[in-house]
Amino acid sequence: MQQLTQHAFWLTSAVGAHCYWLDAGDRVAIIDPGMKAGLNRVARELRQAGRSPYEVTDILLTHYDIDHTGAAAEWQRRTGARAWLGAADAAILTGAVPAATSFRRFTSRIGRPELPGNLRLLDGDEELWPGLVALHTPGHTPGHHAFRADGVLFAGDAARSSHGRLAPMADVLMTSVRQGRADLARLRALGVDWYCCGHSDPERRR
């Protein structure tokens, strides 16, 4: 468990995407808990750091890809936490709406994560609690949201960080490349101190 700021931590043992821990006092969130194979590893990492998985009150999911959300349903069952996911992504997971690109339809057939219980749907920008804002960034997936809290941007797969700057994800991974560029410009304009992305190590902004 690597401390980044007073309230934000990187859980380095997750399998799949990078996983983060946000301690806001009366609200404790795990952000993108990764794949189910890493759930017990993350739980051990927390206990070794003197924390408990049962402290989690909220599970923040940037988007529906299994490397970010595969463990979310089991985390929710064990903790009873609220889970947050973009409404457009939840519709894809339930099969109500097909994935928008052939690449995403193919990956959905390989593995589709279970929707967690106690689910709250995000539709656009929203303040989840004082100091934590969800930012709708639908270029990667239609329901993708980044989260901003206390000078930290949890960008999910809207961007990757390189040498303290945000860089675009590969075009093939985007549902809309054009929207993804707009999302990237928006996130770059934010006055934050840390970039915490899904597939690059957290970095201080330069």
TALIN-V396938 format. One record per pair of residues at least 24 apart in sequence whose C-alpha atoms are under 7 Angstrom apart, sorted by the first residue. I is the first residue (numbers start at 1). J is the second residue. D is the distance in Angstrom with one decimal. If there is no record, write none. Layout:
I;J;D
I;J;D
This chain:
1;45;6.4
1;46;6.8
1;49;6.5
11;42;6.8
13;41;6.0
13;42;5.6
13;45;6.9
14;38;5.0
14;41;6.7
14;42;5.7
16;67;4.6
16;68;6.6
17;67;5.4
17;68;5.3
17;198;5.1
17;199;5.8
18;198;4.9
18;199;6.1
27;57;5.8
28;55;6.4
28;56;5.0
28;57;5.3
28;58;6.3
29;56;5.5
29;57;6.0
29;58;4.6
29;59;5.5
29;60;6.7
30;56;6.7
30;58;6.6
30;59;5.1
30;60;6.2
31;59;6.0
31;60;4.7
31;61;6.0
32;60;6.2
32;61;5.1
32;62;6.6
32;68;4.8
32;69;5.9
33;68;6.1
33;69;6.2
33;71;5.9
33;72;6.2
34;67;5.1
34;68;4.2
34;69;5.5
34;70;5.8
34;71;5.8
35;66;6.4
35;67;5.1
35;68;6.4
35;69;6.4
35;70;4.2
35;71;4.9
36;70;5.2
36;71;4.0
39;71;6.1
54;79;5.3
56;81;6.3
57;81;4.5
57;82;6.2
58;82;4.7
58;83;5.7
59;83;4.5
59;84;6.2
60;84;5.1
60;85;6.9
61;85;5.3
62;144;5.4
62;145;4.9
62;146;5.8
62;156;5.4
63;89;6.5
63;141;6.8
63;143;6.3
63;144;4.7
63;145;6.6
64;89;5.7
66;111;6.8
66;112;6.3
66;113;5.4
69;113;6.4
70;113;5.1
72;116;6.0
73;114;6.1
73;115;6.1
73;116;3.9
73;117;6.6
76;116;6.2
76;117;6.5
82;118;5.3
82;119;6.1
82;120;7.0
83;116;6.7
83;118;6.0
83;119;4.7
83;120;5.9
84;119;5.8
84;120;4.9
84;121;5.9
84;122;6.8
85;120;6.6
85;121;5.3
85;122;5.8
86;121;5.4
86;122;4.4
86;123;5.9
86;143;4.2
86;144;6.1
86;145;6.7
87;121;4.9
87;122;5.4
87;123;5.8
87;143;6.0
88;142;5.6
88;143;4.5
89;141;7.0
89;142;6.2
89;143;4.6
100;175;6.5
101;175;6.3
137;183;5.4
138;179;6.8
139;174;6.0
139;175;5.7
139;176;4.9
139;177;6.3
139;179;4.6
139;180;3.9
139;183;6.7
140;173;6.7
140;174;4.3
140;175;5.2
140;176;6.6
140;180;6.3
141;174;6.9
141;175;5.5
151;192;4.3
151;193;5.1
151;194;6.5
152;192;5.7
152;193;5.9
152;194;4.7
152;195;6.2
153;192;6.6
153;194;6.1
153;195;5.2
153;196;5.9
154;195;6.5
154;196;4.7
154;197;5.8
155;196;6.1
155;197;4.9
155;198;6.9
156;197;5.0
156;198;4.6
157;197;6.6
157;198;5.5
158;183;6.9
158;184;6.7
159;184;6.5
159;197;6.7
160;197;5.6
160;199;6.4
160;200;5.7
161;195;6.7
161;197;6.7
161;200;5.9
161;203;7.0
164;203;5.6
164;204;5.6
164;205;4.5
164;206;4.9
165;205;6.1
165;206;6.3
